[in-house]
């Protein structure tokens, strides 16, 4: 917060802001002023009093209407405000959000003009071989002149281990090479062209407009001021293709003889681990001028030096959020990235998440967030997204976004959003058929439960057990989210045995074709296991109908509870032996590579007819048009989560009619969950963003 004591100071601050935002302030000058401001404020002007004339001259140079005496008279207020205003807008001067010793931050501090000359000389920028003094004296070899004229700067670079002496010759260390890349590359010099697409590949008109919009936002990067954008198109409209097109447009065409070593654009694309192979595949099939490095191939024992040697041959680094969390301080934080792109950026809604904290500690001229659901649960989700985009750990405290109305207005100015229902889109999707099953809980008695309760009776028994708590919440939501009993009630709606601690472990005996409960060794027939849950019964019926009526249509079953997925996996394997046993993808089901093998088999092998997927692991980002039947088995509170999963099937490229099946158990917590989802449907409509005209 900026606090000033005089209207005169306020006037100067306002004019300085306008000058800064207009791009008139040179980055080095702005940094110098900011450093002086901070030092003067902290030391009350004592230590740096001799520099008053210097910084007054610098401020006056920004605008000829500034008066030296007036600047000094209200200098403390102006300088404090200017410092607070400039600091968040210049990469590297922010206080690290994560409490770690980040050596990489030193790489982004401002440097002097003389230091820049030394760096340009050492990276072999064009220099005359000899320096000829104006006095007409004998010419001096440029190497000798540099070492003599800039000895102080060279000594400082040697002390920082950025430069070393090889006999009488100065050379850059690998740290010096990175430092030079950061300091000598100007964001105003980036190449703006069109995507260099492969033969027989093209972008839809609205995707080309999206690429153009991103480039326009990127062009706002001037004089040390960063820029950012949120690509919020609906799921299935090809946001990945637009991002790849944007990166390709920033690079020289494939036909030019420019290598990644000499052309210094460097992009970091951060995605959920399960999406890495999909991004690699799309890069290889869409553009021909972007050299992509998959950080998954980087050695676990690798270091910054090895990474920089690799980066000299590549333009784009593709990394998972896990990679960034692990290496932001020792590798990624050293690079001044041209752009950082975060896919599924809505996952950063938690302001305390390690992924968000790692990303805002990276330095980038331009930041892009990509998501089809900018708001997942509540409007405040946007705070996390724009904390990443601005790189400002204190974004939420800004007065300009201190209420939800201001936050939405702010978000819409920086967001491009188009909907899949737009009649102007150049393609037509097949029909989407959503079937909602309103079912009653099963009433068949279950011997494994106390008093031989059925699913229906067991649910009512749990409600009675929690009656006292429910009465305490009578004026509120009787089933509050994340309450200690909400989980048990939801799991009972899916299958009454998956939440019972004594009966949660089963194994299937192939000899007797029965399930065996581990603790009691009591056999359970397949038909009983199905009939004890209304949802399982309906799911089996849907699968039977699809397999009977079609030889090639495929099904995805989305679950939330891992126990639901494991139980369904075994039931389907036993009930439908004519197809390949279904695979189950969830968080701990294997490595990302294992999961991608499962996905490839499901997409490409005809006998892989059914896939079970945890909605939080595989319910976003993936292209799963191979299936056209989707079953939402476990009910969720979040409409956005359910919609994301549905759009894995219903998206551009889908050729078949899509069928979505959703269950709601009547007279249970699921009815309340359904009502809550209906209320949240409108949240996504609050982000309208910028609608690009169709051409």
C-alpha positions as a printed Julia matrix, in Angstrom:
695×3 Matrix{Float64}:
   0.0     0.0     0.0
   1.32    3.48   -0.89
   0.91    6.07    1.87
   1.77    9.71    1.24
   1.48   12.78    3.42
   1.03   15.57    0.92
  -1.05   16.23   -2.16
   2.09   17.5    -3.88
   3.76   14.13   -3.42
   0.64   12.42   -4.72
   0.78   14.54   -7.87
   4.4    13.6    -8.54
   3.72    9.93   -7.91
   0.84   10.03  -10.39
   3.03   11.63  -13.05
   5.86    9.19  -12.42
   3.45    6.27  -12.79
   2.19    7.58  -16.1
   5.76    7.98  -17.3
   6.62    4.44  -16.26
   3.54    2.9   -17.86
   4.05    4.85  -21.08
   7.36    3.03  -21.53
   9.48    6.19  -21.29
  11.6     4.94  -18.4
  14.71    3.03  -19.33
  14.92   -0.25  -17.36
  18.4     0.49  -15.98
  17.4     4.01  -14.93
  14.24    2.7   -13.27
  16.23    0.09  -11.39
  18.78    2.68  -10.26
  16.06    5.01   -9.01
  14.34    2.14   -7.22
  17.55    1.13   -5.46
  18.26    4.73   -4.39
  14.69    5.13   -3.22
  14.81    2.03   -1.08
  18.19    2.87    0.42
  17.21    6.47    1.2
  13.98    5.38    2.83
  15.63    2.72    4.99
  18.54    4.93    6.03
  16.52    8.15    6.3
  18.74    9.68    3.66
  21.89    9.69    5.78
  24.04    7.13    4.0
  23.18    8.23    0.47
  22.76   11.97    0.95
  25.59   12.65   -1.49
  23.51   11.06   -4.26
  20.55   13.44   -3.94
  21.6    15.46   -6.98
  22.09   12.27   -9.0
  18.69   10.82   -8.41
  16.98   14.17   -8.73
  18.58   14.59  -12.15
  17.44   11.12  -13.14
  13.87   11.81  -12.06
  13.88   15.2   -13.81
  15.17   13.54  -16.97
  12.04   11.43  -17.06
   9.82   14.47  -17.35
  11.02   18.07  -17.94
   8.18   19.48  -15.84
   9.69   18.06  -12.64
  11.33   20.65  -10.37
  14.39   19.75   -8.27
  13.38   21.73   -5.2
   9.89   20.29   -5.16
  11.25   16.77   -5.58
  13.53   17.24   -2.58
  10.82   18.86   -0.45
   8.52   15.85   -0.66
  11.24   13.41   -1.65
  10.65   10.83    1.06
   7.04   10.25    0.03
   7.85   10.22   -3.65
  10.8     7.92   -3.33
   9.02    5.47   -1.06
   6.06    5.34   -3.41
   8.21    5.11   -6.52
  10.2     2.31   -4.94
   7.05    0.38   -4.0
   5.64    0.93   -7.46
   8.71   -0.03   -9.49
   9.91   -2.99   -7.46
   7.12   -5.44   -8.33
   7.42   -4.56  -12.03
  11.1    -5.3   -12.5
  12.13   -8.95  -12.6
  14.39  -10.11   -9.83
  13.76   -7.37   -7.29
  10.82   -9.1    -5.62
  11.38  -10.68   -2.25
  11.33  -14.48   -2.74
   7.94  -15.87   -1.76
   9.5   -19.16   -0.7
  11.82  -18.87    2.27
  14.92  -20.29    0.59
  18.33  -18.94   -0.29
  17.85  -18.35   -4.01
  21.25  -17.68   -5.52
  19.53  -17.3    -8.89
  18.03  -13.99   -7.76
  21.43  -12.33   -8.1
  21.22  -13.07  -11.81
  18.32  -10.68  -12.26
  19.65   -7.6   -10.46
  20.36   -4.56  -12.65
  23.81   -3.99  -14.15
  25.68   -0.89  -15.21
  26.19    0.29  -18.76
  29.92   -0.47  -18.52
  29.24   -4.04  -17.4
  26.96   -4.51  -20.39
  29.77   -3.39  -22.71
  32.12   -5.97  -21.16
  29.52   -8.71  -21.62
  28.89   -7.75  -25.24
  32.59   -7.93  -25.9
  32.91  -11.36  -24.28
  29.99  -12.85  -26.23
  31.68  -11.72  -29.46
  29.35   -8.89  -30.4
  30.83   -6.86  -33.3
  33.74   -4.74  -32.07
  36.53   -3.09  -34.0
  39.76   -5.12  -33.54
  41.52   -2.0   -32.27
  40.6     1.08  -30.29
  41.84    4.39  -31.75
  41.94    7.24  -29.19
  40.53   10.6   -30.37
  43.87   12.21  -29.57
  45.42   10.36  -32.49
  47.7     8.2   -30.41
  48.59    4.7   -31.51
  45.75    2.2   -31.74
  45.28   -0.21  -28.83
  44.17   -3.85  -29.26
  40.54   -3.99  -28.18
  41.24   -6.83  -25.7
  43.83   -4.64  -23.91
  41.62   -1.57  -24.03
  38.66   -3.4   -22.48
  40.77   -4.91  -19.72
  42.29   -1.53  -18.88
  39.26    0.74  -19.32
  36.77   -1.56  -17.56
  38.99   -3.22  -14.96
  36.55   -2.56  -12.1
  33.64   -4.2   -13.89
  35.83   -7.13  -14.94
  37.03   -7.65  -11.35
  33.43   -7.68  -10.13
  32.48  -10.26  -12.79
  35.48  -12.42  -11.86
  34.51  -12.23   -8.16
  31.02  -13.45   -9.06
  32.54  -16.34  -11.04
  31.01  -15.08  -14.26
  34.35  -14.42  -15.97
  37.78  -16.04  -15.73
  41.23  -15.36  -17.18
  42.77  -17.83  -19.6
  46.37  -16.57  -19.78
  45.82  -12.97  -20.88
  42.42  -13.57  -22.41
  39.06  -13.03  -20.68
  36.41  -15.74  -21.09
  32.9   -16.34  -19.8
  32.16  -19.18  -17.42
  28.92  -21.1   -18.04
  27.31  -18.9   -15.37
  28.58  -15.9   -17.3
  26.99  -17.25  -20.46
  23.61  -17.5   -18.72
  24.08  -14.05  -17.18
  24.9   -12.59  -20.59
  21.82  -14.2   -22.1
  19.69  -12.6   -19.4
  21.22   -9.13  -19.7
  21.87   -8.69  -23.41
  18.7   -10.03  -24.94
  16.16   -7.24  -25.43
  12.44   -8.12  -25.35
  11.83   -5.44  -27.98
  13.87   -7.37  -30.52
  11.78  -10.53  -30.6
  10.74  -11.86  -33.96
   7.02  -11.6   -34.7
   5.93  -13.67  -37.64
   3.35  -16.35  -38.31
   3.38  -19.98  -37.17
   5.72  -22.13  -39.22
   3.31  -25.02  -39.74
   4.1   -28.42  -41.16
   2.64  -29.46  -44.53
  -1.07  -30.34  -44.43
  -1.43  -28.66  -41.02
  -3.44  -25.5   -40.51
  -5.07  -23.58  -37.68
  -8.74  -22.65  -37.62
  -9.37  -18.91  -38.16
 -10.28  -18.38  -34.49
  -7.05  -20.14  -33.45
  -5.03  -17.79  -35.67
  -6.81  -14.87  -34.0
  -5.84  -16.36  -30.64
  -2.18  -16.48  -31.69
  -2.4   -12.87  -32.87
  -3.96  -11.82  -29.53
  -1.15  -13.5   -27.57
   1.46  -11.72  -29.69
  -0.28   -8.4   -29.11
  -0.24   -8.98  -25.35
   3.41   -9.96  -25.6
   4.22   -6.7   -27.41
   3.39   -4.84  -24.18
   6.72   -6.06  -22.77
   8.7    -2.82  -22.77
  11.25   -1.09  -20.55
  11.37   -3.8   -17.92
   7.59   -3.93  -17.51
   6.29   -7.48  -17.71
   3.09   -8.56  -19.42
   0.75  -11.52  -19.14
  -2.38  -13.11  -20.62
  -4.91  -15.81  -19.79
  -6.03  -18.06  -22.64
  -9.36  -19.26  -21.28
 -11.06  -20.82  -24.32
 -13.58  -23.53  -23.64
 -12.35  -27.13  -23.4
 -11.85  -28.78  -26.77
 -11.15  -25.65  -28.83
  -7.43  -26.26  -29.27
  -5.7   -24.03  -26.72
  -2.59  -26.19  -27.01
  -2.44  -25.56  -30.76
  -2.71  -21.81  -30.16
   0.14  -21.85  -27.65
   2.33  -23.84  -30.04
   1.41  -21.4   -32.81
   2.37  -18.45  -30.59
   5.78  -19.97  -29.78
   6.39  -20.77  -33.44
   5.53  -17.17  -34.36
   8.18  -15.89  -31.93
  10.88  -17.99  -33.6
  12.47  -17.54  -37.03
  10.96  -19.64  -39.83
  12.42  -23.09  -40.37
  13.78  -21.99  -43.75
  16.12  -19.38  -42.2
  19.62  -20.28  -41.17
  19.26  -19.23  -37.53
  20.07  -21.67  -34.75
  18.9   -21.77  -31.16
  22.47  -20.9   -30.12
  22.43  -17.51  -31.86
  18.73  -16.77  -31.51
  18.04  -16.35  -27.82
  14.29  -16.86  -27.36
  13.77  -19.32  -24.51
  10.33  -20.62  -23.5
   9.29  -22.69  -20.5
   6.06  -24.69  -20.82
   4.81  -26.2   -17.56
   2.12  -28.9   -17.69
   0.72  -31.68  -15.48
   2.97  -34.73  -15.77
   0.34  -36.89  -17.48
   0.1   -34.38  -20.36
   3.81  -34.24  -21.27
   3.72  -36.91  -23.99
   0.62  -35.32  -25.51
   2.38  -31.94  -25.73
   5.49  -33.56  -27.26
   3.32  -35.26  -29.87
   1.51  -32.03  -30.79
   4.71  -30.02  -31.09
   6.14  -32.63  -33.48
   3.01  -32.72  -35.65
   2.1   -29.01  -35.83
   5.21  -26.82  -36.29
   8.66  -27.33  -37.77
  10.7   -24.46  -36.29
  10.48  -25.06  -32.53
  13.2   -27.19  -30.97
  11.61  -28.81  -27.93
  13.46  -30.32  -24.98
  11.51  -32.68  -22.74
  12.84  -32.09  -19.21
  11.69  -35.59  -18.33
  14.83  -36.77  -20.14
  17.12  -34.66  -17.94
  19.29  -36.72  -15.62
  18.17  -36.7   -11.95
  21.81  -36.0   -11.09
  22.05  -33.22  -13.67
  23.11  -29.69  -12.76
  22.74  -26.16  -14.09
  25.83  -26.39  -16.28
  24.54  -29.5   -18.05
  21.12  -27.9   -18.46
  22.59  -24.74  -20.01
  24.62  -26.78  -22.51
  21.38  -28.49  -23.54
  19.52  -25.18  -23.72
  21.97  -23.85  -26.27
  20.44  -26.27  -28.77
  16.75  -25.82  -27.89
  14.13  -23.07  -27.88
  11.47  -24.62  -25.64
  11.67  -26.56  -22.39
   8.69  -28.75  -21.51
   8.51  -29.58  -17.8
   5.95  -30.86  -15.32
   4.84  -28.95  -12.25
   6.8   -31.5   -10.22
   9.98  -30.67  -12.15
   9.52  -26.95  -11.49
   8.9   -27.5    -7.77
  12.07  -29.55   -7.51
  14.39  -27.42   -9.65
  13.12  -23.83   -9.63
  15.93  -22.7    -7.3
  18.9   -24.57   -8.78
  18.05  -24.6   -12.51
  14.96  -22.79  -13.82
  15.45  -19.72  -11.64
  18.7   -18.78  -13.36
  17.14  -18.25  -16.79
  15.41  -15.03  -17.79
  12.64  -16.68  -19.82
  10.99  -14.96  -22.75
   7.73  -16.55  -21.73
   6.49  -19.02  -19.13
   3.32  -20.9   -20.12
   1.38  -22.77  -17.42
  -1.16  -25.3   -18.72
  -4.18  -26.09  -16.52
  -3.27  -22.96  -14.57
  -6.51  -23.22  -12.54
  -4.71  -25.87  -10.46
  -2.71  -22.99   -8.96
  -5.75  -21.55   -7.17
  -4.26  -22.38   -3.76
  -2.04  -19.42   -2.86
   0.06  -21.64   -0.61
   0.74  -24.37   -3.16
   4.41  -25.13   -3.77
   3.88  -25.09   -7.53
   2.54  -21.53   -7.44
   5.28  -20.34   -5.12
   7.95  -21.9    -7.32
   6.55  -20.35  -10.5
   6.32  -16.8    -9.17
   9.97  -17.04   -8.15
  10.96  -17.52  -11.8
  11.77  -14.52  -13.98
   9.95  -14.05  -17.27
   9.14  -11.16  -19.58
   5.76  -12.65  -20.47
   3.49  -15.13  -18.68
   0.6   -17.1   -20.14
  -1.98  -19.11  -18.23
  -4.01  -21.76  -20.07
  -7.28  -23.2   -18.76
 -10.79  -23.99  -19.93
 -12.18  -23.47  -16.41
 -10.78  -20.23  -14.95
 -13.2   -20.59  -12.04
 -13.49  -24.08  -10.59
 -15.2   -23.62   -7.23
 -15.41  -19.91   -6.46
 -14.49  -16.52   -7.87
 -11.52  -16.3    -5.49
  -9.84  -19.06   -7.56
  -8.74  -16.21   -9.83
  -6.4   -14.85   -7.17
  -4.08  -17.83   -7.55
  -4.14  -17.64  -11.35
  -3.29  -13.93  -11.45
  -0.7   -14.28   -8.72
   1.17  -16.51  -11.16
   0.49  -14.27  -14.16
   1.66  -11.08  -12.46
   4.48  -12.8   -10.57
   3.36  -10.75   -7.58
   3.06  -12.72   -4.33
   0.97   -9.88   -2.89
  -1.46   -9.62   -5.81
  -4.45  -10.35   -3.57
  -3.71   -7.29   -1.41
  -3.94   -4.85   -4.33
  -6.72   -2.29   -3.96
  -7.66   -2.77   -7.61
  -8.83   -6.36   -6.9
  -9.89   -6.22   -3.25
 -13.43   -7.44   -3.95
 -14.92  -10.02   -6.31
 -16.46   -7.44   -8.64
 -13.12   -5.71   -9.2
 -11.39   -9.09   -9.54
 -13.76  -10.22  -12.3
 -13.39   -6.93  -14.15
  -9.6    -7.2   -13.9
  -9.6   -10.83  -15.08
 -11.78  -10.16  -18.1
  -9.39   -7.48  -19.38
  -6.54   -9.99  -19.59
  -8.47  -13.07  -20.75
  -9.3   -14.43  -24.18
 -12.29  -16.74  -24.02
 -14.46  -18.4   -26.67
 -17.13  -21.05  -26.02
 -17.58  -24.38  -27.76
 -21.25  -23.46  -28.31
 -20.32  -20.44  -30.44
 -22.25  -20.66  -33.7
 -19.38  -18.95  -35.55
 -16.94  -21.8   -34.97
 -15.79  -23.33  -38.27
 -16.6   -26.91  -37.25
 -19.64  -28.73  -35.97
 -19.42  -31.23  -33.16
 -21.63  -34.33  -33.09
 -24.55  -34.44  -30.69
 -24.0   -34.6   -26.95
 -26.48  -36.78  -25.1
 -26.46  -36.43  -21.32
 -28.49  -39.02  -19.43
 -29.12  -38.35  -15.76
 -30.07  -41.44  -13.75
 -32.05  -40.64  -10.61
 -31.81  -43.88   -8.69
 -32.74  -45.26   -5.3
 -30.22  -46.97   -3.08
 -30.3   -50.79   -3.32
 -32.44  -52.59   -0.77
 -30.88  -56.04   -1.0
 -29.44  -57.1     2.38
 -25.69  -57.37    2.73
 -24.57  -60.12    5.15
 -21.2   -58.46    5.64
 -22.78  -55.38    7.19
 -23.97  -55.27   10.78
 -27.59  -56.48   11.12
 -27.59  -57.51    7.45
 -28.26  -53.94    6.32
 -28.88  -53.05    2.69
 -27.24  -50.09    0.96
 -30.34  -48.03    1.73
 -30.48  -49.01    5.42
 -26.73  -48.57    5.88
 -26.89  -45.01    4.53
 -29.74  -44.15    6.91
 -27.78  -45.75    9.75
 -24.82  -43.43    9.02
 -27.12  -40.42    8.99
 -28.5   -41.42   12.4
 -24.95  -41.77   13.71
 -24.26  -38.19   12.69
 -27.64  -36.86   13.77
 -26.22  -34.74   16.54
 -23.76  -33.0    14.22
 -26.41  -32.54   11.55
 -28.7   -30.85   14.08
 -25.87  -28.52   15.11
 -25.61  -27.43   11.47
 -29.35  -27.13   11.0
 -29.18  -23.47   10.02
 -26.32  -24.18    7.65
 -25.65  -26.87    5.11
 -26.57  -30.17    6.84
 -23.86  -31.88    4.79
 -20.97  -29.41    4.82
 -18.15  -30.02    2.36
 -15.1   -31.72    3.87
 -16.94  -32.69    7.03
 -15.73  -35.86    8.66
 -18.85  -37.77    7.62
 -19.32  -36.41    4.09
 -16.79  -38.93    2.73
 -18.57  -41.94    4.26
 -21.98  -40.84    2.96
 -20.64  -40.32   -0.57
 -18.81  -43.64   -0.64
 -21.9   -45.46    0.6
 -23.82  -44.06   -2.38
 -21.2   -45.59   -4.69
 -20.96  -48.95   -2.91
 -21.68  -49.66    0.77
 -18.61  -51.85    1.26
 -15.9   -49.45    0.09
 -16.07  -47.25    3.21
 -16.41  -50.11    5.73
 -12.95  -50.51    7.25
 -13.42  -54.18    8.1
 -14.62  -55.07    4.61
 -12.55  -52.85    2.34
 -10.05  -55.53    1.25
 -11.19  -58.08   -1.31
  -9.49  -60.5    -3.61
 -10.99  -62.44   -6.47
 -10.78  -66.23   -6.44
 -10.7   -67.38  -10.08
 -11.38  -71.0    -9.11
 -14.69  -70.27   -7.43
 -15.42  -67.11   -9.43
 -16.15  -65.24   -6.2
 -14.8   -62.32   -4.21
 -13.18  -63.21   -0.9
 -13.35  -60.76    1.99
  -9.85  -60.89    3.49
 -10.63  -60.69    7.22
 -13.61  -63.07    7.34
 -12.67  -65.24    4.3
 -16.34  -65.15    3.41
 -17.04  -65.64   -0.32
 -19.15  -63.09   -2.18
 -20.65  -63.89   -5.55
 -20.13  -61.54   -8.47
 -23.87  -60.98   -8.81
 -24.17  -60.06   -5.13
 -21.32  -57.6    -5.36
 -23.11  -55.93   -8.29
 -26.64  -55.98   -6.84
 -25.6   -54.47   -3.48
 -25.06  -51.1    -5.23
 -27.56  -49.36   -7.48
 -24.76  -47.45   -9.24
 -22.77  -50.58  -10.0
 -25.93  -52.27  -11.3
 -26.68  -49.36  -13.66
 -23.03  -49.16  -14.78
 -22.94  -52.86  -15.67
 -26.19  -52.48  -17.63
 -24.78  -49.51  -19.6
 -21.59  -51.43  -20.43
 -23.58  -54.48  -21.51
 -25.76  -52.38  -23.84
 -22.76  -50.63  -25.44
 -20.81  -53.86  -25.98
 -23.89  -55.59  -27.39
 -24.88  -52.83  -29.8
 -21.42  -51.88  -31.07
 -18.16  -53.66  -31.81
 -15.85  -50.65  -31.59
 -17.36  -47.95  -29.34
 -15.38  -47.33  -26.16
 -16.24  -46.28  -22.61
 -14.49  -44.17  -19.97
 -15.62  -44.44  -16.36
 -14.63  -41.45  -14.21
 -14.36  -42.1   -10.48
 -13.26  -39.98   -7.55
 -12.61  -42.66   -4.93
  -9.72  -45.01   -5.68
 -11.64  -47.81   -3.94
 -14.5   -47.31   -6.41
 -12.11  -47.71   -9.33
 -10.42  -50.82   -7.96
 -13.76  -52.47   -7.24
 -15.18  -51.61  -10.68
 -12.0   -52.82  -12.35
 -12.38  -56.3   -10.9
 -16.16  -56.47  -11.4
 -15.9   -55.51  -15.1
 -13.01  -57.9   -15.68
 -15.08  -60.78  -14.29
 -18.4   -59.77  -15.82
 -17.12  -59.13  -19.36
 -14.3   -61.61  -20.09
 -14.7   -61.12  -23.85
 -12.83  -57.77  -23.76
  -9.43  -56.78  -22.48
  -9.51  -56.19  -18.7
  -9.98  -52.46  -18.03
  -6.99  -50.44  -16.89
  -7.33  -47.99  -14.01
  -5.43  -44.67  -14.02
  -5.09  -42.85  -10.72
  -2.45  -40.85   -8.86
  -0.38  -43.77   -7.54
  -1.12  -46.27  -10.3
   2.38  -45.89  -11.77
   4.66  -43.35  -13.36
   3.46  -40.79  -15.91
   5.1   -42.96  -18.57
   3.08  -45.99  -17.41
  -0.11  -43.95  -17.59
   0.68  -42.75  -21.09
   1.22  -46.35  -22.24
  -2.23  -47.2   -20.88
  -3.74  -44.21  -22.7
  -2.04  -45.15  -25.98
  -3.36  -48.72  -25.72
  -6.87  -47.46  -25.06
  -6.76  -45.06  -28.01
  -5.21  -47.42  -30.55
  -6.05  -51.04  -29.68
  -9.56  -52.26  -30.61
  -9.86  -54.77  -27.74
  -9.25  -52.06  -25.11
 -12.91  -51.06  -24.82
 -13.09  -49.69  -21.27
 -10.87  -47.32  -19.28
 -11.37  -46.38  -15.64
  -9.85  -43.02  -14.7
  -9.59  -40.99  -11.53
 -11.23  -37.68  -12.38
  -8.45  -35.68  -10.69
  -5.7   -37.53  -12.56
  -7.06  -37.96  -16.09
 -10.14  -35.72  -16.1
  -8.38  -32.71  -17.64
  -6.16  -31.8   -20.59
  -6.19  -35.18  -22.34
  -7.54  -35.92  -25.82
  -9.72  -39.0   -25.4
 -11.96  -38.82  -28.47
 -11.38  -42.55  -28.94
 -14.25  -43.01  -26.47
 -17.75  -41.7   -27.01
 -19.38  -43.03  -23.82
 -18.53  -41.44  -20.49
 -19.83  -42.57  -17.08
 -19.52  -40.27  -14.06
 -19.64  -42.9   -11.33
 -18.81  -40.91   -8.19
 -20.69  -37.65   -7.71
 -18.59  -34.49   -7.29
 -19.32  -31.05   -5.81
 -17.5   -29.19   -8.59
 -19.32  -28.58  -11.86
 -16.06  -27.5   -13.51
 -14.37  -30.81  -12.64
 -17.25  -32.8   -14.14
 -17.34  -30.6   -17.25
 -13.58  -30.94  -17.76
 -13.92  -34.74  -17.71
 -16.83  -34.68  -20.15
 -14.85  -32.55  -22.57
 -12.12  -35.18  -22.77
 -14.6   -36.95  -25.08
 -16.68  -34.1   -26.47
 -14.14  -31.91  -28.28
 -12.85  -31.01  -31.71
 -11.97  -34.2   -33.58
 -14.8   -36.3   -32.14
 -16.64  -38.08  -34.98
 -19.32  -39.98  -33.05
 -22.3   -38.92  -31.0
 -21.22  -38.65  -27.37
 -23.21  -40.19  -24.5
 -22.63  -39.06  -20.93
 -24.21  -40.93  -18.0
 -24.54  -39.33  -14.57
 -26.0   -40.83  -11.4
 -27.82  -39.12   -8.55
 -28.97  -41.22   -5.59
 -32.29  -39.82   -4.41
 -32.82  -38.73   -0.79
 -29.06  -38.65   -0.16
 -26.2   -36.18   -0.02
 -25.84  -36.59   -3.78
 -29.05  -34.66   -4.38
 -27.57  -31.74   -2.48
 -24.33  -32.14   -4.48
 -26.33  -31.99   -7.72
 -28.07  -28.79   -6.6
 -24.71  -27.27   -5.69
 -23.34  -28.17   -9.12
 -26.29  -26.48  -10.82
 -25.58  -23.31   -8.84
 -21.92  -23.36   -9.85
 -22.66  -23.72  -13.57
 -23.03  -19.96  -13.83
 -19.59  -19.25  -12.36
 -17.82  -20.05  -15.62
 -20.04  -17.58  -17.46
 -18.64  -14.76  -15.32
 -15.39  -14.89  -17.31
 -16.38  -13.52  -20.7
 -12.95  -12.22  -21.59
 -12.14  -10.81  -25.01
 -14.07  -12.34  -27.89
 -11.98  -12.17  -31.06
 -13.95  -11.51  -34.26
 -14.27  -14.4   -36.66
 -12.72  -14.0   -40.11
